[in-house]
Amino acid sequence: MPTFSNTLTAIALLLITNTVVAAPIPNFTAIYDVTKSGVALGEMKSTLITNQDKGYTYSSITEPTGIASWFSSEKITESSKGVTKNNQFIPSTYIFTRSGGKKEVNTEITFDYKKNTAIDKTNDNTIKIDIDNSITDRQIVQVLLMNDMIAGKTKLEYKVINKQEVKPYVFTIVGDEKIDTEIGIFKTTAVSRKREGSSRVTTLWLAHDLYYLPVKIKQTKDGSTKFEMDITKLTGIKVPKADNSSNTMEPAI
């Protein structure tokens, strides 16, 4: 049976420069089934909340469900909090926790853009990182990616604090594809990210009619699938009538 702990860790390391867009992304909650080779491993729930005071919180929680919960109680939570300005997302605090497994991790990053510094405290290790306005956290990257796709951008590059250093997150547009999900059939643009120095590739299928929200995520390593995530529920974003024409790949944008 697939190891849920390893899969959870891979999922947490995914999650894809601040961007002005034509239409702001509304508050939403999306729920995904996590599987490997058809075996249910767990569920991931992500929620974006913005308020009238221009604050935002984007959080996710991943935990085992079904039979997988018999073998693992590991739980991962991740959140980015900050402010929005002209549809830009500017983080102030990022928190990551992994609990219930063999190795517990607690990370908190505070951003101070006026002083161009970030403080990363991971377990008992605290460091200061030099930053500029382009550096962000790995949780809010998915929303930044959605914003850039809405704006029609094709250069999808971000600088993210991950494991106490700044790392590049570069996404490549693969092409358009219709994806059948539990909530409907959507025209999507597939984008992929290959980790530096690794054969691990993460692909996200971003639905055009859902503000480019991912409706499917897949990670592979050395050609083998590590996990898949498929959307099962969505609130906050109106789901249009599905296009039932056949699935086809189209040229990359």
Solvent accessible surface area in square Angstrom, and as a share of the most:
residue,aa,sasa,rsa
1,M,131,0.58
2,P,30,0.19
3,T,73,0.43
4,F,11,0.04
5,S,41,0.26
6,N,97,0.50
7,T,7,0.04
8,L,0,0.00
9,T,40,0.23
10,A,3,0.03
11,I,5,0.02
12,A,5,0.04
13,L,18,0.09
14,L,4,0.02
15,L,12,0.06
16,I,2,0.01
17,T,52,0.30
18,N,39,0.20
19,T,2,0.01
20,V,88,0.51
21,V,10,0.06
22,A,101,0.78
23,A,43,0.33
24,P,85,0.53
25,I,10,0.05
26,P,42,0.27
27,N,64,0.33
28,F,6,0.02
29,T,30,0.17
30,A,0,0.00
31,I,31,0.15
32,Y,2,0.01
33,D,56,0.29
34,V,0,0.00
35,T,32,0.18
36,K,61,0.26
37,S,102,0.66
38,G,75,0.72
39,V,57,0.33
40,A,61,0.48
41,L,0,0.00
42,G,3,0.03
43,E,63,0.28
44,M,4,0.02
45,K,87,0.37
46,S,2,0.01
47,T,28,0.16
48,L,0,0.00
49,I,92,0.47
50,T,43,0.25
51,N,85,0.44
52,Q,187,0.83
53,D,129,0.67
54,K,129,0.55
55,G,14,0.13
56,Y,6,0.02
57,T,37,0.21
58,Y,4,0.01
59,S,37,0.24
60,S,17,0.11
61,I,51,0.26
62,T,5,0.03
63,E,68,0.31
64,P,18,0.11
65,T,53,0.31
66,G,53,0.51
67,I,98,0.50
68,A,2,0.01
69,S,53,0.34
70,W,191,0.67
71,F,145,0.60
72,S,23,0.15
73,S,83,0.54
74,E,3,0.01
75,K,75,0.32
76,I,7,0.03
77,T,43,0.25
78,E,5,0.02
79,S,20,0.13
80,S,0,0.00
81,K,99,0.42
82,G,10,0.09
83,V,75,0.43
84,T,23,0.14
85,K,124,0.53
86,N,107,0.55
87,N,43,0.22
88,Q,46,0.21
89,F,9,0.04
90,I,41,0.21
91,P,3,0.02
92,S,52,0.33
93,T,32,0.19
94,Y,5,0.02
95,I,66,0.34
96,F,11,0.05
97,T,38,0.22
98,R,27,0.10
99,S,47,0.30
100,G,43,0.41
101,G,29,0.28
102,K,214,0.91
103,K,135,0.57
104,E,96,0.43
105,V,19,0.11
106,N,79,0.40
107,T,18,0.10
108,E,77,0.35
109,I,3,0.02
110,T,56,0.33
111,F,18,0.07
112,D,51,0.26
113,Y,41,0.15
114,K,198,0.84
115,K,151,0.64
116,N,77,0.40
117,T,26,0.15
118,A,0,0.00
119,I,69,0.35
120,D,1,0.01
121,K,112,0.47
122,T,32,0.18
123,N,66,0.34
124,D,148,0.77
125,N,80,0.41
126,T,74,0.43
127,I,57,0.29
128,K,136,0.58
129,I,18,0.09
130,D,113,0.59
131,I,10,0.05
132,D,64,0.33
133,N,106,0.55
134,S,31,0.20
135,I,12,0.06
136,T,2,0.01
137,D,0,0.00
138,R,15,0.05
139,Q,3,0.01
140,I,0,0.00
141,V,0,0.00
142,Q,5,0.02
143,V,0,0.00
144,L,0,0.00
145,L,0,0.00
146,M,0,0.00
147,N,1,0.01
148,D,3,0.01
149,M,11,0.05
150,I,41,0.21
151,A,43,0.34
152,G,57,0.55
153,K,95,0.40
154,T,83,0.48
155,K,145,0.62
156,L,2,0.01
157,E,78,0.35
158,Y,5,0.02
159,K,83,0.35
160,V,0,0.00
161,I,1,0.01
162,N,13,0.07
163,K,134,0.57
164,Q,32,0.14
165,E,93,0.42
166,V,52,0.30
167,K,55,0.23
168,P,63,0.40
169,Y,0,0.00
170,V,70,0.40
171,F,6,0.03
172,T,84,0.49
173,I,24,0.12
174,V,70,0.40
175,G,0,0.00
176,D,12,0.06
177,E,42,0.19
178,K,30,0.13
179,I,18,0.09
180,D,98,0.51
181,T,22,0.13
182,E,135,0.60
183,I,37,0.19
184,G,16,0.15
185,I,31,0.16
186,F,6,0.03
187,K,81,0.34
188,T,0,0.00
189,T,0,0.00
190,A,3,0.02
191,V,0,0.00
192,S,22,0.14
193,R,23,0.08
194,K,124,0.53
195,R,60,0.22
196,E,135,0.60
197,G,92,0.89
198,S,31,0.20
199,S,43,0.28
200,R,36,0.13
201,V,43,0.25
202,T,7,0.04
203,T,23,0.14
204,L,0,0.00
205,W,28,0.10
206,L,0,0.00
207,A,0,0.00
208,H,50,0.22
209,D,88,0.45
210,L,0,0.00
211,Y,71,0.27
212,Y,38,0.14
213,L,0,0.00
214,P,0,0.00
215,V,0,0.00
216,K,35,0.15
217,I,1,0.01
218,K,58,0.24
219,Q,1,0.01
220,T,33,0.19
221,K,76,0.32
222,D,111,0.58
223,G,79,0.76
224,S,71,0.46
225,T,38,0.22
226,K,46,0.20
227,F,0,0.00
228,E,43,0.19
229,M,0,0.00
230,D,46,0.24
231,I,1,0.00
232,T,21,0.12
233,K,127,0.54
234,L,22,0.11
235,T,88,0.51
236,G,57,0.54
237,I,8,0.04
238,K,179,0.76
239,V,52,0.30
240,P,49,0.31
241,K,196,0.83
242,A,30,0.23
243,D,71,0.37
244,N,117,0.60
245,S,55,0.35
246,S,85,0.55
247,N,82,0.42
248,T,72,0.42
249,M,106,0.47
250,E,69,0.31
251,P,120,0.76
252,A,57,0.44
253,I,114,0.58
